[in-house]
Amino acid sequence: MTETTVDTKPGGAAKAASPGDYIALMKPRVMTLVVFTGVAGLVAAPAVMHPLMAVLAVFALAVGAGAAGALNMAYDSDIDAVMKRTRRRPVPLGLIPRSEAWTFGGVFALGAVLLMALASNYVAAGLLAFSIFFYAVIYTMWLKRSTPQNIVIGGAAGAFPPMIGWAAATGEITLDSVLLFLIIFLWTPPHSWALALYKSGDYSAAGVPMMPVAKGAKSTRRQIMGYTVLYLAATAGPLFTGLGGLAYAGAVALGGAIFFGLAVRVLMSRAGDANAAEDELYAVRAGDKAARDLFAYSIAHLSLLFAALIAEHGLGAHMAVPGL
């Protein structure tokens, strides 16, 4: 990757974009979760891919996720510059020009889809292409700025990876792969709204109608609780189809109980009610610790569920749940 030199401020010294800036453009934290859940879908599928093709398919998924992140940053550079949580991203900082972010994302998206088609099949490639389109166009360009249901509908984009991994191995979309999709889809609202509760000032300043901004903190806390119940119910689905074994059952039962307890704690709190200044991504205002804790734990719980599936199917540790 060649370095791009831009002025970060009028009259200031030029600063060169580093390889790390291009990595940041691809949202590596999001990419990590995408790859992890995608691998879980591939490993849990009832088919065996050639190791090289599997590696290439996972790489294509990672590149596709990064491309979607770059397209998101290109379009959202105006509001990213306003929000404290995102103002140090490479495009609003002027390290990478917006036009270059568009090109970067577009080229990588096309390359990812073509690689997925070559490494696996057209079903997986089609799902990958649709997930990139959904995140970059449906969510970023339409839903995010127009409705408080943005993250509910838009969450579908982040729910596709295990389905893509499953399709890469089998060439099919099955009930089990749909269940994995549904788990992430229902996980997204409580996860994202927990963050939005203690970062509502950021979204308000940028004019983004996240649920706490549009409907208030109290309504958001109630909806977090409702979606938590739906999410935890969905996590039990793989137990009834036989996809999840004893290890997965443990993650559902114990991990789910903790998730439920944290959601109740948010419901009973006044998270999001304060209007104090917000300085850093994980800085927490008084009363908002419950929301921050749920946000952090939600990532751990989803990771635990998919790690259990990887262990059971990838390491041969699957043991059926008695009575199911």
C-alpha positions in Angstrom: 0.0 0.0 0.0 1.5 3.3 -1.0 1.4 6.2 1.4 -1.0 9.1 0.8 0.0 12.5 2.0 -2.6 15.0 3.0 -2.9 18.2 5.1 -4.6 17.5 8.4 -5.4 21.1 9.0 -5.1 24.4 7.0 -1.6 25.7 7.0 -0.4 22.6 8.9 2.3 20.2 8.0 1.4 17.3 5.7 1.1 14.0 7.4 1.4 10.6 5.6 -1.2 7.9 5.9 0.5 4.8 7.4 -0.5 1.1 6.8 -2.1 1.3 10.2 -4.5 4.0 8.9 -5.7 1.7 6.1 -6.1 -1.1 8.6 -8.2 1.2 10.8 -10.3 2.1 7.7 -11.4 -1.6 7.6 -12.7 -1.5 11.2 -10.5 -4.4 12.5 -12.4 -4.9 15.8 -15.6 -5.5 13.8 -13.7 -7.6 11.3 -12.4 -9.9 14.1 -15.9 -10.7 15.2 -17.1 -11.2 11.7 -14.2 -13.7 10.9 -14.7 -15.5 14.2 -18.5 -16.1 13.7 -17.8 -16.9 10.0 -15.3 -19.6 11.0 -17.8 -21.0 13.5 -20.4 -21.4 10.7 -17.8 -23.0 8.4 -16.5 -25.4 11.1 -20.0 -26.4 12.4 -21.3 -27.1 8.9 -21.8 -30.8 8.1 -19.2 -30.8 5.3 -15.4 -30.7 5.1 -13.7 -28.1 2.9 -10.2 -28.5 1.5 -8.0 -26.6 4.1 -6.6 -24.2 1.5 -10.0 -23.4 0.1 -11.3 -22.9 3.7 -8.5 -20.4 4.5 -9.2 -18.5 1.2 -12.9 -18.4 2.0 -12.2 -17.0 5.5 -9.8 -14.5 4.0 -12.4 -13.4 1.5 -14.9 -12.9 4.3 -12.4 -10.8 6.2 -11.6 -8.7 3.2 -15.3 -8.3 2.5 -15.9 -7.1 6.1 -13.1 -4.7 5.8 -14.4 -3.3 2.5 -17.8 -2.7 4.0 -16.1 -0.9 6.9 -14.2 1.3 4.5 -17.4 2.2 2.5 -19.1 3.0 5.8 -16.3 5.3 6.9 -16.3 7.0 3.5 -20.0 7.8 3.6 -20.1 8.6 7.3 -17.0 10.8 7.4 -19.1 13.9 8.0 -20.8 12.6 11.1 -17.7 10.7 12.2 -16.0 14.1 12.5 -18.7 15.3 14.9 -18.8 12.3 17.2 -16.2 12.0 19.9 -16.3 8.2 19.5 -15.3 8.3 15.9 -13.6 11.6 15.2 -10.1 10.0 15.2 -10.9 7.7 12.4 -8.5 8.1 9.4 -11.0 9.9 7.0 -12.3 12.6 9.4 -8.6 13.2 10.5 -7.7 13.8 6.8 -5.2 10.9 6.7 -7.1 9.2 4.0 -9.2 11.2 1.4 -12.8 10.3 1.2 -12.5 9.5 -2.5 -9.7 7.1 -1.7 -11.7 5.4 1.0 -14.5 4.9 -1.6 -12.1 3.4 -4.1 -10.4 1.2 -1.5 -13.7 -0.2 -0.2 -15.1 -0.8 -3.7 -12.0 -2.6 -5.0 -11.7 -4.7 -1.9 -15.4 -5.6 -2.0 -15.2 -6.8 -5.6 -12.1 -8.8 -4.9 -13.6 -10.4 -1.8 -16.7 -11.6 -3.7 -14.7 -12.9 -6.6 -12.3 -14.8 -4.3 -15.2 -16.3 -2.3 -16.7 -17.5 -5.6 -13.4 -19.1 -6.6 -12.6 -20.6 -3.2 -16.1 -22.0 -2.4 -19.3 -21.5 -4.4 -21.7 -18.9 -5.7 -24.1 -19.2 -2.8 -21.5 -18.0 -0.3 -20.2 -15.4 -2.8 -23.8 -14.1 -3.3 -24.4 -13.9 0.5 -21.1 -12.0 0.9 -22.0 -9.6 -1.8 -25.4 -9.0 -0.3 -24.0 -8.5 3.2 -21.6 -5.8 1.9 -24.4 -4.1 0.0 -26.7 -4.3 3.0 -24.2 -2.7 5.4 -22.8 -0.1 3.0 -26.1 0.9 1.3 -29.2 -0.2 3.2 -27.8 0.5 6.7 -25.2 3.2 6.3 -26.8 5.3 3.5 -30.4 4.8 4.3 -31.4 3.4 7.7 -28.7 4.9 10.0 -29.8 8.5 9.5 -33.5 7.9 8.9 -35.0 5.7 11.6 -34.4 4.6 15.3 -34.9 1.1 14.0 -31.6 1.5 12.1 -29.6 -1.0 14.2 -32.5 -3.5 14.4 -32.9 -3.8 10.6 -29.3 -3.0 9.8 -28.1 -5.7 12.2 -28.8 -8.2 9.5 -25.5 -7.2 7.9 -23.5 -8.4 10.8 -25.5 -11.5 11.2 -24.6 -13.0 7.8 -21.0 -14.2 8.5 -21.9 -17.6 10.1 -24.4 -18.2 7.3 -21.7 -17.3 4.7 -19.2 -19.7 6.4 -21.8 -22.5 6.4 -22.6 -21.9 2.8 -18.9 -21.9 1.9 -18.6 -25.4 3.2 -22.0 -26.8 2.1 -23.3 -24.6 -0.7 -26.6 -24.4 1.1 -28.7 -22.3 3.4 -30.2 -24.5 6.1 -32.2 -24.2 9.3 -29.1 -24.4 11.4 -27.4 -21.6 9.4 -30.5 -19.5 9.7 -30.5 -20.0 13.5 -26.9 -18.8 13.7 -28.0 -15.7 11.7 -31.0 -15.1 14.0 -28.8 -15.3 17.1 -26.6 -12.4 16.0 -29.5 -10.5 14.5 -31.3 -10.5 17.9 -28.0 -9.9 19.8 -27.4 -6.7 17.9 -30.0 -4.4 19.5 -29.2 -5.0 23.2 -25.5 -4.8 22.3 -25.7 -1.6 20.3 -28.3 0.2 22.4 -26.3 -0.5 25.6 -23.5 1.5 23.9 -25.9 4.1 22.7 -27.3 4.7 26.2 -24.0 6.0 27.5 -23.0 7.7 24.2 -26.3 9.3 23.3 -24.8 12.7 23.3 -22.5 11.7 20.5 -25.4 10.5 18.3 -27.5 13.5 19.2 -24.8 15.9 18.2 -24.4 14.1 14.8 -28.2 14.0 14.2 -28.3 10.1 14.2 -31.7 8.9 15.5 -30.4 6.1 17.7 -33.1 4.8 20.0 -32.1 6.8 23.1 -32.1 10.0 21.1 -35.3 9.3 19.3 -37.4 7.5 22.0 -35.5 8.3 25.2 -33.4 6.3 27.6 -36.3 4.7 29.5 -37.9 3.3 26.3 -34.5 2.1 25.2 -33.8 0.3 28.5 -37.2 -1.5 28.1 -36.4 -2.5 24.5 -33.0 -3.8 25.5 -34.8 -6.1 28.0 -37.3 -7.3 25.4 -34.6 -8.1 22.8 -32.5 -9.8 25.4 -35.3 -12.3 26.0 -35.7 -12.9 22.3 -31.9 -13.3 21.9 -31.6 -15.7 24.7 -34.5 -17.8 23.4 -32.8 -17.9 20.0 -29.5 -19.1 21.5 -31.4 -22.3 22.6 -32.4 -23.1 19.0 -29.2 -25.0 18.1 -29.8 -27.3 21.1 -33.0 -28.6 19.6 -31.6 -29.1 16.1 -28.6 -31.0 17.5 -26.1 -28.4 16.3 -25.2 -27.4 19.8 -23.9 -30.0 22.3 -23.1 -29.9 26.1 -20.4 -27.2 25.9 -22.8 -25.0 23.9 -25.6 -25.7 26.4 -23.3 -24.6 29.2 -22.6 -21.3 27.4 -26.3 -20.8 26.8 -27.3 -21.6 30.4 -24.6 -20.0 32.5 -23.6 -17.2 30.0 -27.2 -16.5 29.3 -28.1 -16.1 33.0 -25.4 -13.5 33.3 -26.5 -11.7 30.2 -30.1 -11.7 31.5 -29.0 -10.3 34.9 -27.0 -7.5 33.3 -30.0 -6.6 31.1 -32.3 -6.5 34.2 -29.7 -4.3 35.9 -29.8 -1.9 32.9 -33.7 -1.9 33.0 -33.6 -1.0 36.7 -30.9 1.7 36.2 -31.1 5.3 35.0 -28.5 4.6 32.3 -28.7 7.3 29.6 -30.6 9.8 31.7 -27.7 12.0 32.5 -26.4 14.7 30.1 -22.8 14.9 31.2 -19.9 15.3 28.8 -18.6 12.2 27.1 -14.8 12.3 26.4 -13.7 8.8 25.4 -15.2 5.7 23.8 -15.4 3.8 27.1 -15.7 6.7 29.5 -18.8 6.1 31.6 -21.1 8.8 33.1 -22.5 8.4 36.6 -25.3 5.9 36.5 -24.3 4.4 33.1 -22.0 1.6 34.4 -24.8 -0.9 34.0 -25.1 -0.1 30.2 -21.3 -0.2 29.8 -21.1 -3.6 31.5 -23.8 -5.1 29.3 -22.2 -3.7 26.2 -18.8 -5.3 27.2 -20.3 -8.6 28.3 -22.5 -9.0 25.2 -19.4 -9.3 23.1 -17.9 -11.9 25.5 -21.2 -13.9 25.5 -21.6 -14.1 21.7 -17.9 -15.1 21.4 -18.4 -17.8 24.0 -21.4 -19.3 22.1 -19.5 -19.5 18.8 -16.3 -20.7 20.5 -18.3 -23.6 21.9 -19.5 -24.5 18.4 -16.0 -24.3 17.1 -14.7 -26.5 19.9 -17.5 -29.1 19.5 -17.3 -29.4 15.8 -13.7 -28.5 15.0 -12.1 -30.4 17.9 -14.5 -33.3 18.0 -15.8 -32.3 21.4 -19.5 -32.5 20.5 -21.6 -34.4 23.0 -25.4 -34.4 22.5 -27.5 -32.9 25.2 -29.5 -35.7 27.0 -33.1 -35.6 26.2 -32.8 -33.3 23.2 
